[in-house]
Amino acid sequence: MISELLESVESLSFDAALPGRLVTGFQDFPDNAVPDVPGAVRTALEGAGLLDAVKPGQSVAIGCGSRGLANLPALTRTTIECVRERGAQPYLFPAMGSHGGGTVAGQLKVLANFGLTEESMGVSIKADMAVRRTARLPSGPQLYQGEDSARADHVLLINRVKPHTSFRGPVESGLSKMGVIGLGKLEGARIYHAHGVEVFVSDLTEAAQLQVEHTNLLGGVAVVENGHEETMAVEALHASEFAGPRERALLDLARTHLPRIPVSPLDLLVVRRLGKNISGTGMDTNVIGRFAVPDLPDAEWPRVTVVAVLSLTPETAGNANGLGLANVAAGRVLRDIDWQATYTNAFAAGVMGLRKAAMPAVVPCDRQVLELSLSSIQTSPEQARILFIDDTLSLSRAWMSPNLAAEWNAAPNCRTGPEASLAFDGSGLMTSPWNLA
């Protein structure tokens, strides 16, 4: 069916001239990466006394999610080692709500794509989609915990703290949300999202506190990343600190280091790859300026007329959640989609998920993606403001139409470099500035 669809539109032509040359742009972010990530994890755990409650022989479930954290294997392995040094028995479990298709096999595949396997980590991985009820919010949502973590004596979480892609609140993506949504598996994610974005804004703090009171949550390792996708902060939080001042301070820190597109408006933003390891919405809505959330207006910066996506990341395992944020996509995206994984994740997120899983216009090759995109805007191709980025986590380098160069150079910590050609092979696959053939 997919092949038939792409063949049916293969002969379409679009009256749009493409720029022959692009200008390379660089954006300098602070070089403040943690030099010794394992050492930072040990220092954080010991300094907080987070493992003081762990007794020899006890089991400790260590939860990891579906985000592609920098240094995730090192973060996880060191946490495992520290637990073992207490004489306890650690194991891993997927704390990722509805991701991975909401199945055991799918969630194990997500972990494996991040380098987290029983062989690489030296511990068992226990995954179970069965849940038990923990507490209920006064506003309505029932909270859950997966059996894979509920059976342990203690639970530790590892997650990145950063601004969320669909709501604004005192706490957003981080340990608190993982403790509510990730810990609750598919059922917990579905029930909580069904009450709308309002429960994230108004009730996430209370939900996290209820989970702490009614589960075996011990705490977590929280990390913040800089604009280079590097670990810049590692802190250990007791469960009682979830949604408290320390997690909120980490969110503020993450917000100040969130990569941003330095030029606006754009007629066309071309994104090389989309995936759950990049963002929960495939592309970070804070970067592209589109939220697709009821009652949440799009950002004033950047303003983008057309967003085009060329591929999915291997790590996303076919989950194309967030594709609905794009207007145009290449045929390879459609061929690589795992519909069960995409729709399970999307449907669990309610109306927010439905919008982000909608299908953009799809044409067979990269050349047609650009031609369709440029033919649809109300600007002549010669004047079109075009930006190419690898993904929304990787903004230290980009390529742009020459008419953006002066603005890029004028932006703080930005500079332009050599020119690059925009080229395709005989089948329309891009060979420059990216080699996608």
N, C-alpha and C positions, 0 to 999 in steps of 0.2 A: 504493500500500500504506500509506504513512504517513497519507494523508488518510482512508483507510478505518479505520485504527486510531483516529485521533482522533475520527472521527464515531461510532465504536462506544462510546466512553466519554463522549461529549459530554453525554448525558442523566444521567450519574451525579450524585447530590447528596450532600452531606456535611453532617452536623448539627454545624456549628461556627459560632459567632458571631465575627465579625471585629471587632477594635478600631476604633472610629470615629475616634480621634485618636492621634497619635504625638507623641513629644517629640524634637526635634532635639538631637543630641549632637555636641560638638566635642572633638577631641583635639589638643592643641598639641605639635608636634614641634619639635626645635631648627631654627632658621633658619640653617643652616650650609652652604648651597649654594655651590658654586664660582662666583664672579661672572663669570669669563671662561673658559668651557670650552675653546675653541680655544687660548687662551693657556696653559691648564693642560696640555693635550696637548703643546704645543711644549716647555714647561718640563720636563715629565717625560721626553720623548724625548731632549732635549739633555742634561739632567742625568744621565741614566743612560748616555749614550753608546751608546744602543741601535742607532743607525743607522751607527755608525762602520765597521762591517764591510761596508756596502753600497757597491759601486763603481759608477761611471758605466756605464750600459748594461745593468746587471744587472736581472733581473725580480724583483719582490717581490709575492708573493700575500698579500693582506690578507683574513683570514677573519672573517666576521660570522655570528652564530648566529640562532636563532629567538626570542630574548627581546626584548621591547620596551624596550630600554635608554632611559633619558632621554637626550636630546641625541645619539642614535645617528648621525644624519646629520652633525652637527658633529664628533663624535669621528672618524668615518670620513673625512670630507673633509679634516680637518686632518692626519690620518695620511698620507693620499694626498699632500697638498701637501709634507709634510716629506720623504717618500720621493723625490718629484720633484725637490726642491731638491738632492738628492744626485746628480742626473743619472741616476737609475734609472727603471725602467718599472714602475709599480704597476698591479695589477689586483685586482678583488675576486673572491672565491669564497665559496659558502655552506659554512660549517663547522658543520653542524647535524645530523650523524648521520642518523637516520631521519625527521626532521621534514619537513614539506612533502610528506607522502605518499611519501617516499623516491624522488622523481622529480626530474629536472632542472627540468621546468616548475613543479612544486609548490614547490621550494625558491627558484626565481627569483621566484615570486609572493609568498612570505613576505618576501623582501628588498624587493620593490617596495612591499609594504604598510607597510614601515618607512621608505619614502622613499629606498630605495637602488636606483637604476636607473643604467644607463649614462649616461643623459642628465643626471640630477641630480648624479652623482658625477664625470662627465667622464672615466671610464675604462671599459675593457671589463670585463664580468663573465664569468668562465669557470666553467662548472658541468659536472661530469662525475661520474656515480655509480660509474664504474670505480675499482677500488682496486688497490694493490699491498701485499704483505706487508712489514712493517718488522721486527718482533721478536716473540718469544713470552715471555710471563711464565712463570716456573718453576711457578706454580700452574695453568697450562694455557692461558689465553686467548691466541689469536693476535691481534696488533695490526696495524692497517692504516693506510694513508694514501691519500686520494683522489688520482687522477691530476691533477685540476685544480690542486692545490697542489704535488704532487710534482715537476711539471715546472718550477717556478720555481727561481730561485737561492736565494731566502730566503722564509720564511713569517712573517708577523706576525698575531697574533690580537687581536681586540677583544672583551672580555667583562666582564660584571658579576660580582663576587665576592659570594656570599651563602650562607647556610645552605641545604643541599639539602633537598628535600622528601621523600626516601625513605631517607636514611641519615645517620649521624653519623660523622665521621672527622676526621683532622687537616687535610685539605683536602676541600672539598665542591664547590659550583658555582663555576666560575672558569676561569682559563686552563688549569690542569692537566687538568680534566675535558674541556674543549673540545679540548685537544691529543690526548686519547685517544679520546673518543667523537665529537666533532664532526668532527675531522679524518678519522676512519675511515669516515665515510659510513654508509649503511644496513648494509652487511656488518659493519663494525667495531662498530657499536652492537649489532647482533643477537648477534654472537659474545660480546662482553664481557658483555652483560646475561644471556646464557644461563647464565653461571656463578654467578648469584645475587648478592644484595646484599652478600655477604661480600667479594667481590673489590673492591668500592668502598671498603669500610671498611679492609681490610687491604692491598690491593695498588695503590690508585690512585696513591700516591706513586711506587712502583717503575715502574708503567706509564708515568707521565708522564716519568720519567727515561729509560726505554728509548726512548720516542718522540723525546726530545731527542737521544739518542745516534745514532739510526738514521734520522732525517729531516733536513730542511732548516729546522727550526724555529729562528728567530732570537730570538723573544721575543714580547711582547705588551703591549697597553695594558689595564690592569686598572682598573675603576671600582667605587666603592661609592656606593650611593644612600641618602639619608636617608628619614625617614618621610613626606616630602612628594613622594616619587618624583623627587627632584632629585639631580643629580650632586654629591656632597660630597667625593669624593677621586678623583684620577687619578694613577696611577703606571705607569711603564714598567718591565717586568721582563725581564731577559735569560732566554732559555730555560733556562739553567743554574740559574735561581732558581725555576723552576716547582716547586711543592709544597714550597718551602723556607720559611724564617722570614718572609720578606716577604709571601708569599701567605697564610700562616697568620695573620699579624697583620692583614691586610686582612679575612680571614674573621671574626676576633674583633671588628673594628670594625663590620663589617656586622651581626653578631649583636646588638650593643648598640643598633643603630638600626633593627632589624626592627620594623615596626609590629605591634602586638598588640591584640586585643580586650580592653578593660579590665574587662568584667563577665562573670561566670560563676557558676553554670551557665546555659545557655540552653535553653529548650524548642524554639525555632525560630530558625534563622539563615537569612535570606533574602538571597541573593547575586544582585545584578542581572545580572552578566555574568561569564562564564568564558572563558578563552582562553590559548593558548600564549604570547602576548605579556605576559600577567599573570604566569604561572608555568608551569614545565614540566609541572605537573600541573593546569593550568587555574585552580585555586585553590591558593594556597600552603598546604600541609599544616601548616606551622608556625603559621599564623594560625588555621585552623579546628580544629586539634587532632586531625585524623584523618590517618593515614598509609597505611592499607591495604597494609602491608608485613609479610610473615611475620616473626614473632619481634620485631617492633618495636611495642611497645604504644603506644596512643594517648596523647596528652599529657594531663596532669592539668589543664591550663588551655589553652583553655576546654573545658568539657564541653558538648557540643551534642547534643540528642536527635534533632532533625530538621534537615537541611540542604536548602534548596530553591534551585534555580537557575532564572532566568527567561530568559536569553538567552546567545548566544555573541558574542564580540567580532568585528567585521569583520576585524581583523588576524589572527585565528586561522585564517582561510580554511577554516572547516568542521572543523578538527581539534578534536574534543570530548574529547580525552584529559583525564581527571580528572573526567568526569561521573559515574563510578562512586563518587566520594566523596559524591555527593548522594543523598538519598532520594527526592526529588520534583523534577520538571522541567516547565516549560511546553512546550506543543506547538511553539512557534516554535523551540525548541532542536532538537527532532527534525527539523524541516523544514530546518534550516540545516546539519545534519551532513554532512560529506564522509566517508563511511564508509571509503573507500580510504585517505585521509590518516589518519583516526583509528586504524584497525586496523593500518596499517603501523607507525605510531609505537608503538602498544600492544604488538603482537606482538614487536617488536624489544626491548622492555623485559622480556620474560619474564613471570613470574607477577605481578610488580609492575604491569606494564602491563595485564595481563588484568583485574585487580581494578579498576583505575582507569578502564577503558573499559567496565565493566559498565553496563547500562541501569537507571536508577531508574524508579520509577513516573512515567508521563507522562500529564498531563491537558491538555485543550486551552488553557485560558486562565489568566491570573494569579490571578483570583479563586478558581478551583478549586484551584490550587496551594496557596494559603493555607488554604482550607477543608479540603482533604485532610490537609495537614500538621497542622493544629490538631486535627482529629478523631482523629488517630492517637496523640496523646500522652495520658499519664495525668494530665492537668491540665485543669481547667476553663478555657475560653477567657478568662474574666475574670481568671484568675490566671496565664495563660501569659506566660512571659518571652520576648519577641520582639525581635529586632534585625535591622535592614535595613542592608546595606552595598552600596556600588557594586561593589567587587571587593576582593580581598585585598591589593592594593597601595594602595588609597585608603581609609584609615581615619581621616583627619582630620575626616571628617563621617559621621554615621550617624543613623538614626532608630530609636526604641525604643518599646516599650509603656511607658505612664506608670509602671508599677511598677518600672522599672529606673532611673528618673531619679536617685533618691537615691544609689544605688550608683555611677552614672556620675559624679556630682558629687564623690563621695568619693575617686574614683581619682585618682592623680597626673596633673596637667596636663590634666584633663578638666573640661568644663563643659557645661551644657545651655543650649539656646536656645529659640526660639519653638516652639509647637506646629505640627504639620502634619496635614492630614487624610489618611486612607487612603481613596482613591476609585478607582473603575473606570468605564469607559465601558459602553455597552450590550452590548458583546461580551465583557466581562470583562477587558479589557486595563487595566492600571494607569495611572491618570492623576495620582496623587499618592501618595507623595512624588516618584515618578518619573513622567514622561510617557512611557510605553512604547507608546502607541497609534500 
